[in-house]
């Protein structure tokens, strides 16, 4: 399959977003941290000759919303999430709908799964228990017998949901499954977690049900030492990871095969990470087998920098901090796990600047549908025609690659090589001397109806069209001299402040053309050309910007 046919195939493939909305109202796993969103500055809070930005600090545990439970959640010697290649988290899989076979506290088995679908070796398996109906972002579940006439959705999603048998985990490892995903609060049975002791009334109900069905107690069915070894040692060593709180379009994939992707934020230090989970099925007129064969041959170019406490933030923003609040060795035997709380401003690492970052009437990240973040696009490698403080033009882009109306545009300036995790790291050069666009660039982007823009630098704006101009007067003088040499005009002549301050933000965001910053990773070796490009962000409902995974696909 050639490049054009591959891009057309993915453009026409059926896309399913399986991600729960992530909000300050999204319940975390019990006793873990809810998401907090704090504005530390607003657009009117700037100084020095230009509009400021809406900036937020988030404080959260990663069990809020759809997330990947990594190996280090249970086994401290496992791979960091950033070190798990996307090929281990994406691939053929199946959504098994067992909702008619389970109820409160049920234990599901491999036989239940196999009665609904064929599971192939190496699959990603998503288990649809039906308990996504209790997700906070779904309609109320009415029940005349419940207090108030509606069921407690939070208890349904987190405390009463079904969970797997011991045999299920062994079967999953024998089948070499890549990921087990579930449509409820945990991929473990809640009574095999500390919920057993936090909600002893529910544990009694669960054990009574188990005794009635099998004649065995809970500890006879799940011997704690054996269970601990299985889930905390054997599974992580087999690289079997878990995706939780899968909601969204899950019912549209009941008992269907699909190409399934889990796209976590690539954390270095944290055991669990927010993820965008989605699936594709074949476009109309193409067989499932042909679609799967084409996807198996495809290549993913991961353009995301590792997310770490070492990642430099935008100059006056708050860096990422991670506080471990619990460890596997510090809790009741067999039920412990590593858990942490994170705190950061959003503008560090690879992230998407959302509309509300500069345009208060714009959409939050979570309000933007996944279809707006994916589609045909280009990578334009202009690294051979730019240098310190250079200005690049639409012509430079179009000389490298054909840009079509409605494309996603990734600009490779070469500045990724100065990022924090590069052997050529030069943080000052990366932050303050990167190239930026010419004054006609934003008008060209609007004319071309560019979907969104990505850059391998700290900002899509030229640093001297930002507050950097004031913070670094020596660098501004050097950039101004270079501009006069290259364009015959000084900065204020070419970029009048009232028209071009934060040009790529203020002139584009009201047109829904936003941009991603700090792209890196496999972009270093990517060539100019056309690709299918995706931005997979946590579905954050109150956030002005957000981290995610940025991927280009080719045949």
N, C-alpha and C positions, 0 to 999 in steps of 0.2 A: 504494500500500500504506500503510495507516495504522500508527501506532506500535505498537499491540498486536500486529498481525499480523507486523510486522517483527521484534519481539522474540521472538515465538513461532517465527518462521522460523529465527532464529539459534540459539535455544535447542535446536531439534530438528535443526539441521544436523549433519552428521557432522564431528567435529573430529579433526584429526591433528596430533600434536606431532612436529615434525621436528628436535628439538633434541638434540644430544649431551649426555650428562652432563658437567658441568664440576666437576673435582675436583683435589685435589693430585696425583692419579695420572694426570690427563689429559695426554698428551704435547703440548707446544707444537710449533709449527713448529721444525725443527732450529735449534739455537743461539739460540733465544729463551727467555724466562723462563717457567719453570713457575709455577703458582699456589702461593703460600704463604699460609697462614692462621695468624695469631698472635692468641691471646687476650691482650688487655692489661688486662682486668678480668673479674671473675666476680660472680655475684649476692651473694656473701658479702663482697665487697670494699668495700661502701658505708660511709658514715659519716653521722651526723646524723639518725638516726631513721627508717630505712627500708631495705628491701631494695635492693641494687644490681642491675645488669644484667650479662648476658654481652655483652661487647663485643669485637669483632675488628678487627684491621688486616689488610688484604689487600695483597699485593704481587704484581703479575701483568703479563704481556704479554697483549694482547687476542687473540693467535692461539691461546690456550688455549680449547678448546670451540667451540661454534657462534658465528660472528662475521661481521660485515659488513666487507668491505674497502672503505673509502671512496675517494673521488677523490684525497684528499691523500696516500694511501699511495704513489702513484706521481707525482702532479702537485701540487706544493706550492701551486699557485694554484687548486686545485679547491675545491669547497664543503666546509665542515666537515660532519661527520655530523649535528650539531645543526641544520644549515641545509637538510638534505635533507627535504622534506615527506614525510609518511607516504604520501601519494598516489603518490609515486615508488617506494615500496617495497612497496606492496600492490596487488593486482589480479588479474585473470584470468591464469592460467598453466597450465603443463603439466609433468608429470614424465615425462621420456623415459628409459625403461629400455633402455640399450644394453649391459647386462652380458653378454649372449651374443655381443657383437661385439668385445669388448676383453679384453685380458689385460695382464700386466706390461709397462709402458712404452709401451703402445699410444698412437697418436695418433688422436683421433676427429674427425670431419668433420661439416659440416652435413648431408651426405647420410645419414650414419648416424642422426642425430637424426630427419630427415624420413622415414626408412624405418620409424620406429616411431610417430610422432605428427604431427599437424598443429600447426605453430607459427604463431600469428597475430601480426600487427604489434602491438607494444606489450606483448607477453606478458612474464611472468616465466617463465624457463626453469630447471627443476631437472634436472640430468643425473645419472641413477642409473647409475653405472659398475659397481655391485656391490661397490665397495671399502669401503663402509661396514661390510662384514663384518669388516674389520680394525680397526674402532673399538675402543678400549680397553674400552668398556662392553658389547661383544658377546661371544658365546661363542667359545672357541678355534676356530681353523681347523686341523684335523688334516691332517698331510701326512707319511706315513712316510719320505719322502726328506729331510725337514727335521731339523735337529738337535733332539733331544728329542721328535720326532714331531709337533710343532706349528710352524706358521709364526710368524715374528716379526711380530706385528700392527702394531707401531709402524713397522717398515720398509714393510709393506704399505700402511698408511694414508698415510704421509708421503713415501716414497721411490720406491715401485714403481708407484704409481697411474697410470692413463692421463691424458692431457692434450690440450687442443685444438690443432688446426692453425692456421696463420696465417689461412687462409680462414675458419675458424670465427669468429674475432673480427670480421672484415670483414662476414661475413654477419649476425652479431649486431647490429652497428651499423646495417646496412642495414634490418634488421627492427625497429630502434628498441626492442630489448628493454630492459626496465627493470632487470632483475637477472639475472645468471647464477649459479645455485647449483650446488654439487657435493657429492657424498657422500664426499669424501675430504679430504686435508689442504690442497689448494690448487686454485684454478680455473685456474692455469697448469700446464703440464707441469712436473714436478719438475726435469727436465733443462734447463729454461729459467730456473731459479733458481740460487742459489749451491750447491744440492745437487749440481749438476753437478761442482763442484770439491771439495766436502766428501766425496763418495762417488764417486770416480773409477771404482771397480770397477763400480758400477751404471751409470755413464754409458757405459762400454765395452759393457755388455750392451745398453743402450738403443740405442746407435749401430749395433751389429752387427745388431740386429733391424731397424732402419730401413733399413740398406743392403740387407739380404736382401729386404725387402718393396718398396723403391723404387729401389734402386741409388744413392741419394744419401747424403751425409754429413749430420750434424746441422746444421752451419753452412750447408750448401747449402739445407737445408730451412727453417731458421730463421736467415736472415741477421741478424746481431746488431744492426746499425744500424737496419735496417728493423723488426725486432721491437721494439726499444726504442721507436722512435717510435710504433709502433702501440699498444703496451700502456701506455706511460707518458705519452703526449701525446694521441693521438687518442681513445682510449677514455674517459679521464677528462673530456675536453672535451665528449664526447657524453653525459656523465652515466651511462655504463654502469658499474655497480658489481657487486661479486662477493660472494656468500655462500658460506662454506666450512664444512666439517665438519657437513653436514646428515645426520642419522642418524635415530634414533627410528622413527617409523611410515612411513618412506619407501617400504618395499616394499608397503604397502597402497595406494599411489597409482601403481603401475606403469602407465605409458602412459595416465594419466587426466588430464583437465582438472580444475582446482580453483581456488578463490579462495585465493591464496597471500599470506601476510603475513610480512615480515621486520621485526621490531620491535627496533631497536638502542637501547642506552643513548645518549642524545643528547649525545655528547661535543662540546665546542667546540674543544679543542686536539689531540685524539688522532685519528690517521689510520684506526684500526680499532676496532671496538666490539663487545663482547659483544651477542648478539642472541638473542631467542626467535623461532624460525621455526615457523610452523604453517600449516595449510590447512583450509579448509572445503569440503565438497561438499554438494549439495542434500539436504535432508531427504527421507525417504521420502514418496512421493506428489507430489513437486514435480519438474518437469523441470529439467535442467541449464540450459537457455536461460532459463527464468523466474528461476531462482536467480541466475544471472549478471547478468541485467537488473536485478534488485532490488538486488544489491550495487553495481552501477555507479552507481545512483542514490543510494546511501546516503552518509552523511556521517560522518567520523571526528572526534571531539573529542579532541584530544591534550592531556591534562592534566599533561604532564611538563615540569618546568623544565629548561632546558639544564644539562648537567653540565660543570662547569668548575673550574679551579683557583681561580676567584674565588668559587665556591659556599661559603657559610658552613656550617661543620659544627656539630653539637650542641656546646654551649659548651666542654666540656673534652675533646673528641675530636680526632683527628688529621685535618687537612685533606687534600685531594687534592693530590698532587704528580705531575708528569709529567716524565720524563727521556727525551729522545730518545737512543737507543743506536745508531742508524744513520740515514743519510740517502741519498736517491737518488743524490747525487753522490759518495758516499764509498765505493762498492763497485765491483766489477768491472763494466766497461761493459756495459750492457744487462741487468744482473741486480740492480741496487740498488732499494731502496725505503725509504721512511721507516718507522721502527719505534721504539716507545717502551715504557718500563716505567712502570707506575702504582703509586702507594702511597696508601692511604687507609683511614680507618675508614669503616664502611658508612653511618653515620647523618648523611649530608649529601645534598643533592639530593633528588629524588623517589625514595623507596624504600619497600619493604615491611618493617615490623618483623615478623620471623618468630617462631614460637612459642618457639624456643630463646633468643631475646633475653632473656626473663624466666622462661621455663618450661623448666628444663634437660631435662625428660623429653619435651619436645615434638619435633616433626619439624623437620629442617633444611629450608631453602627447597627444595632439590633433591628432597626426599622427598615434597613435596606435588604431586599430579598437576595438570596444566594445567586439568583440568575444575573443580578447586576454586578457581581464580583467575578464572573467567569465569562470566557468567550475567546474568539479569535484575536490574535494580536501579534506584536513583533518585539523582538529584541534588537535594538540598534546599538552596535558597538562603535562608539565614537572616541574610544580611548586613545587612538593614534592622532587625533586632531585637537585635543585639549590638554591643558597643563594648569599650573597653579593659577587660580582666580580667573580662568578662561570664561568667556561667554560663548555658549553654543547656540546655534540657530536652527530653525526648521529645515533649512537646506542641508545642513550637516547630517541631520537625521535621514532625510529623504535620499541623500547621496549613498547611504549605507543600506537602506532597505525600503521596500515599497510599503507605505503606510496607507491603509484603506479607511474609509469612513466607518466610524464605530469601533475601531480597533482599541485594544489595550496596548499601551506603549510602555516598554521597559527600556530605560536609557542606561547604557553601560558606559560610564565615564572612565572606569579603571580605578576609581577612588576606593572601591572595596578593599584594595590591597593595603590600604593604610588603616583598616579597621583594627579593633582592639585584639582580635584573635589571629591576626596575620603575622607572619615572620617579619614583614616589612612595616609593622604597625608604627604609625606616626599620628598620635591623637590630635595634636594641634593642626596639622595639615588636613586631617580628615574633617575636622569640625569647622575650620575657619578659612581654608584655602581651596575648597572644592569648586569645580566649575558650576555655572548656573545659566539659565536661559536668557535669551535676548528679549528685548521689550515687545517684539511681535509674536513671541512664542505662545502666549496665552490666547491671543486672538486666533492664531492658527489652530490651536487645540480645539477651540470652540467651533470653528469652521469645519474641522474634520470630525466633530462629534466624538472625540476620544472618550472612551468609557472610563478609564482611569489611567494614571501615570505611575510608574515606579522608577526609582533612582537608586543607585548604589552609593549614595552619599547621605549625609545627615539631614539634608533638606532638598526639596525640589526647587526652592528659590535660591538665587545666588546669595551667598552669605552677606554680601555687601548691600543687599536689599532687605536686610533684617537688622535687628538690634546689634548684630555683630559689628556693624559699621561704627557704632559708638563705642562698643567694648574694646575694639581692636583698631585704634586710629592708624597705627603704623601699617598694618596689613591693608587698611582701606586706602592709604596713600599709594601703596605699591599697586593695588588693583586699579586704582584710578589712573595711574601712569600707564599701565598696560592697556586700559580701555582707550585712552587717548591715542596710543600708538596704533591699536588695531582698528578703531572705528572713527577716529578723528574728533571725538567729543568726550567731554569729561562726564563724570557720573550723573550729576544733576541735570545735564543737558540730555543725556540718553535715557535716563530713568528719572523723570520728574517725580518727586516724592509723593505728590497727591495722586499720581496715576499708577505708580509701580512699586510702592512699598508692599512687601510680601505679595508680589504680583500673582504667583501661582496659587496662593491661598485666597486672597481677597477677590481676584477677578474670575477665578474658576469655580470655587465652591458653590456660589449661587446657581451655577449651571450644572450642578451635581458631578462635576469633574474633580475628583479628589486624587490624592496621590499617596503612594507607599514610599517609605524612606528606609535607609540602611539595608537595602538588598545586598546579598553577598552569596556565600556558599558556592553552589555549582555554577552560578552566574559567571564565575571567574573563567571557566572554560567554554561557556556557551558562545556560539557564533551568531552573527547577525542573521536574521531570517524570520520567517513566520512560524508561529507556534499556537497551540491552544493554551491559554494562560488562566490560572485560577488563583484567587485570593481567598483563603479559608480562615475566617476570623471567628473568635468566640461571638456568639449571638447576644452581645451585651446591650441591654435595652436602654440603659441610661448613659452609656459611655459616648464621649465625643470622638474618641479614637480607640484603636484596639490592636493588640498583637494577634498574630496568626501564623499561618504557613503559606508561603508564596511559591507556587509551582508552575513551571512551564512543561507541557507535554509535547512529545514528538513521536512519530512512528518508530 
